[in-house]
Amino acid sequence: MMTRLLSRALLALGLALSMAATAEVTDQKWQSMQRDFFPGKTLQQSDLVKITAPRRAESGAQVPFAFSVDQPGEGQYVKSVSVIVDANPVPLTAVFHFNPQSGKAEVATRIRLETDSLVHVVAETSDGKWYVNAAPVRASGGCGGTLDSDEKEARQSAGKMRLALDNEAAEGDLRYAKLQIKHPMFTGLQRDLVSQGFRPAFYISKIDVRYNGEPVLQADTYIGISEDPNIRLPFIAKHDGTLTVTIQDNEDNEFTQSLAVKL
């Protein structure tokens, strides 16, 4: 009798914990965030916004994440896309700015999750409309924790970049670039393993991508982007030219990398 009661109690506890975890991913934080980040705007739930993310990530510090937004209509384009992790200490992860030379509103990267959360993607179009979609992701510990890496060494190597083309993905004039950036992306919430003090926030805040001097993609990024950012992005290339990436961090350090593009 006691065994059956204990089994039922454990089962009830397991169900309660499971429901709590689900609630954590599907909570209502978004309602207030929507008012704060997009005051006065009407956001329409839409499948135009497509999200690729794991249901459960192996590490909250390195969560693969991608979005793409379908063309809103003839003659229209996507102006900006905001990525918001509802449950993160700093929910706004990045805002990507596009234009017709972008070719497509699409980015693949890696983000941080401190705990299970909905990740919202909000797209603004050139005709003033706003679309939103969301995906639940289970992950933990991506923004805090301890660091045993050498801070001085991490700062010295910050800003190194590798830039390459993904030729297999080319479609007509549309090309894709793969950008790898060496940067610790300290969140300001991580403790040094030796001193146990918090390491100050140190992260990439601006990314500017241009082809032959014309803007292709600009991004405002925050601590929700993972360490050593890895970004895949599209651009239009009708002629041979030079793809140039300039990044800036929150301490006003600036770095540039260029790539010759031969069609």
C-alpha positions as CSV (number, residue, x, y, z in Angstrom):
1,M,0.0,0.0,0.0
2,M,2.7,2.4,1.0
3,T,4.7,1.6,-2.2
4,R,1.6,2.4,-4.4
5,L,1.1,5.7,-2.5
6,L,4.8,6.6,-3.0
7,S,4.6,5.7,-6.6
8,R,1.6,7.9,-7.1
9,A,3.2,10.8,-5.2
10,L,6.3,10.6,-7.4
11,L,4.2,10.4,-10.5
12,A,2.2,13.5,-9.4
13,L,5.4,15.3,-8.6
14,G,6.9,14.4,-12.0
15,L,3.7,15.7,-13.7
16,A,3.8,18.9,-11.7
17,L,7.5,19.5,-12.6
18,S,6.8,18.8,-16.2
19,M,3.9,21.2,-16.3
20,A,6.0,23.9,-14.6
21,A,8.8,23.4,-17.2
22,T,6.2,23.7,-20.0
23,A,4.8,26.8,-18.4
24,E,8.2,28.3,-18.3
25,V,8.5,28.0,-22.0
26,T,5.0,29.2,-22.8
27,D,4.7,32.0,-20.2
28,Q,3.1,35.4,-20.7
29,K,6.2,37.6,-20.4
30,W,5.8,38.4,-24.1
31,Q,2.8,40.6,-23.5
32,S,4.6,43.2,-21.5
33,M,7.8,42.9,-23.7
34,Q,5.8,43.6,-26.8
35,R,4.5,46.8,-25.3
36,D,8.0,47.8,-24.2
37,F,9.9,47.0,-27.4
38,F,7.2,47.9,-29.9
39,P,5.0,50.6,-28.3
40,G,2.0,51.4,-30.4
41,K,2.6,48.7,-33.0
42,T,0.3,45.9,-34.0
43,L,2.2,42.7,-34.4
44,Q,0.5,40.1,-36.6
45,Q,1.2,36.4,-36.0
46,S,2.5,35.1,-39.3
47,D,4.1,32.1,-41.0
48,L,6.0,34.5,-43.2
49,V,8.5,34.4,-40.3
50,K,10.2,31.1,-40.2
51,I,12.4,29.9,-37.3
52,T,14.8,27.1,-37.1
53,A,15.9,26.1,-33.6
54,P,16.3,23.0,-31.5
55,R,13.5,22.0,-29.2
56,R,16.2,21.2,-26.6
57,A,19.7,22.5,-26.9
58,E,22.8,20.7,-25.6
59,S,24.2,23.9,-24.3
60,G,22.5,27.2,-23.4
61,A,25.7,29.0,-24.3
62,Q,25.7,27.8,-27.9
63,V,22.1,27.4,-29.3
64,P,21.9,27.2,-33.1
65,F,19.3,29.6,-34.3
66,A,18.2,30.8,-37.7
67,F,15.3,32.8,-39.2
68,S,14.1,33.7,-42.6
69,V,11.2,36.0,-43.6
70,D,9.4,35.6,-46.9
71,Q,9.0,38.5,-49.2
72,P,6.0,40.5,-47.8
73,G,4.7,41.5,-51.3
74,E,5.7,42.8,-54.7
75,G,7.9,45.9,-54.4
76,Q,8.2,45.4,-50.6
77,Y,11.1,44.2,-48.5
78,V,11.9,43.4,-44.9
79,K,13.5,46.4,-43.1
80,S,14.4,44.9,-39.8
81,V,14.2,41.7,-37.8
82,S,14.4,41.6,-34.0
83,V,15.3,38.4,-32.0
84,I,14.0,38.4,-28.4
85,V,14.6,35.6,-25.9
86,D,11.8,36.2,-23.4
87,A,13.4,34.6,-20.3
88,N,17.0,36.0,-20.7
89,P,18.2,38.7,-18.3
90,V,18.6,40.9,-21.4
91,P,15.8,39.7,-23.7
92,L,16.8,41.7,-26.8
93,T,19.4,39.6,-28.5
94,A,19.9,41.4,-31.8
95,V,18.2,43.6,-34.4
96,F,19.1,43.0,-38.0
97,H,18.6,45.7,-40.6
98,F,18.0,44.7,-44.2
99,N,17.5,46.5,-47.6
100,P,16.9,45.3,-51.2
101,Q,20.6,44.6,-51.6
102,S,20.3,42.1,-48.8
103,G,18.5,39.8,-51.3
104,K,16.6,38.1,-48.5
105,A,15.9,38.7,-44.8
106,E,17.7,35.6,-43.5
107,V,20.4,35.0,-40.8
108,A,21.8,31.9,-39.2
109,T,23.8,32.3,-36.0
110,R,24.1,31.0,-32.4
111,I,22.4,32.5,-29.4
112,R,22.4,32.2,-25.6
113,L,19.6,31.0,-23.3
114,E,19.8,31.3,-19.6
115,T,16.7,29.1,-19.1
116,D,13.9,27.5,-21.1
117,S,12.3,30.3,-23.1
118,L,10.2,31.3,-26.1
119,V,12.3,33.0,-28.7
120,H,10.3,35.7,-30.6
121,V,11.3,36.9,-34.1
122,V,9.6,40.2,-35.1
123,A,9.9,41.5,-38.7
124,E,9.1,45.0,-39.9
125,T,8.4,45.5,-43.6
126,S,9.0,48.5,-45.8
127,D,5.2,49.2,-45.9
128,G,5.0,49.6,-42.2
129,K,3.6,46.2,-41.2
130,W,4.8,44.1,-38.4
131,Y,4.9,40.3,-38.3
132,V,5.9,37.9,-35.4
133,N,6.5,34.2,-34.8
134,A,8.0,32.3,-31.9
135,A,9.7,29.0,-31.1
136,P,10.1,27.3,-27.7
137,V,13.6,26.3,-26.8
138,R,14.8,24.3,-23.8
139,A,18.3,25.3,-22.6
140,S,20.0,26.6,-19.5
141,G,23.0,28.4,-18.1
142,G,24.0,30.4,-21.2
143,C,24.3,33.9,-19.7
144,G,25.8,33.3,-16.3
145,G,28.0,30.7,-14.8
146,T,31.8,30.8,-14.3
147,L,34.7,31.3,-16.7
148,D,38.1,29.7,-16.4
149,S,39.5,31.3,-19.6
150,D,42.2,34.0,-19.4
151,E,40.5,37.4,-19.7
152,K,43.6,39.2,-21.0
153,E,44.2,36.6,-23.7
154,A,40.5,36.7,-24.7
155,R,40.6,40.5,-25.1
156,Q,43.8,40.4,-27.1
157,S,42.4,38.0,-29.6
158,A,39.0,39.7,-29.9
159,G,38.0,41.0,-33.3
160,K,39.8,38.4,-35.5
161,M,37.5,37.4,-38.4
162,R,37.2,34.8,-41.1
163,L,35.0,35.6,-44.1
164,A,34.1,33.1,-46.8
165,L,31.4,32.4,-49.5
166,D,29.0,29.6,-49.3
167,N,29.1,29.0,-53.1
168,E,26.8,25.9,-52.9
169,A,23.9,28.1,-51.8
170,A,24.2,30.6,-54.6
171,E,20.9,31.4,-56.4
172,G,21.2,33.8,-59.4
173,D,22.5,37.1,-58.0
174,L,21.9,35.9,-54.4
175,R,25.1,34.9,-52.6
176,Y,25.7,33.8,-49.0
177,A,28.6,34.7,-46.8
178,K,29.9,32.9,-43.7
179,L,31.4,35.1,-41.0
180,Q,33.3,33.8,-38.0
181,I,34.3,36.3,-35.3
182,K,36.7,35.7,-32.5
183,H,35.2,37.4,-29.4
184,P,34.4,36.3,-25.9
185,M,31.1,38.1,-25.7
186,F,31.2,38.5,-21.9
187,T,27.7,39.0,-20.6
188,G,28.6,40.9,-17.4
189,L,26.8,38.1,-15.5
190,Q,29.7,35.5,-15.5
191,R,32.0,35.0,-12.6
192,D,35.8,34.6,-12.9
193,L,36.7,31.1,-11.7
194,V,39.7,32.3,-9.7
195,S,38.6,35.7,-8.3
196,Q,34.8,34.9,-8.2
197,G,34.2,38.4,-9.3
198,F,31.9,39.3,-12.2
199,R,33.7,39.9,-15.5
200,P,32.6,43.2,-17.0
201,A,30.4,43.0,-20.1
202,F,32.4,42.9,-23.3
203,Y,30.5,42.1,-26.5
204,I,30.1,43.0,-30.1
205,S,27.5,45.8,-30.4
206,K,27.5,46.6,-34.2
207,I,28.0,44.7,-37.4
208,D,28.1,46.4,-40.7
209,V,28.3,44.4,-44.0
210,R,28.8,46.1,-47.3
211,Y,29.3,45.0,-50.9
212,N,31.2,47.4,-53.1
213,G,30.6,50.1,-50.4
214,E,26.8,49.6,-50.5
215,P,25.0,48.5,-47.3
216,V,23.9,44.8,-47.3
217,L,23.2,44.2,-43.6
218,Q,23.6,46.1,-40.3
219,A,23.0,44.6,-36.9
220,D,22.8,45.8,-33.4
221,T,23.9,42.9,-31.2
222,Y,23.8,42.3,-27.4
223,I,24.9,39.7,-24.8
224,G,22.4,37.1,-26.1
225,I,24.7,36.3,-29.1
226,S,27.1,33.5,-28.3
227,E,30.8,33.6,-27.7
228,D,32.8,33.6,-31.0
229,P,29.8,34.6,-33.2
230,N,29.2,32.5,-36.3
231,I,26.9,34.3,-38.8
232,R,25.6,33.2,-42.2
233,L,24.0,36.0,-44.3
234,P,22.8,36.7,-47.8
235,F,23.6,39.5,-50.2
236,I,23.1,40.5,-53.8
237,A,26.2,40.4,-56.1
238,K,25.5,41.2,-59.8
239,H,29.2,42.0,-60.5
240,D,32.6,41.1,-59.1
241,G,33.4,43.1,-56.0
242,T,34.5,43.3,-52.4
243,L,32.5,42.2,-49.4
244,T,33.5,44.1,-46.3
245,V,32.6,43.5,-42.7
246,T,33.2,46.0,-39.9
247,I,32.4,45.2,-36.3
248,Q,32.4,47.4,-33.2
249,D,32.2,46.3,-29.6
250,N,30.8,48.0,-26.6
251,E,34.3,49.4,-25.7
252,D,34.5,51.2,-29.1
253,N,37.1,48.8,-30.6
254,E,36.6,48.5,-34.4
255,F,37.8,45.7,-36.7
256,T,37.4,45.1,-40.4
257,Q,37.7,42.2,-42.8
258,S,37.2,42.1,-46.6
259,L,36.8,39.3,-49.2
260,A,37.2,39.6,-53.0
261,V,34.1,38.1,-54.7
262,K,34.6,36.7,-58.2
263,L,31.4,35.6,-60.0
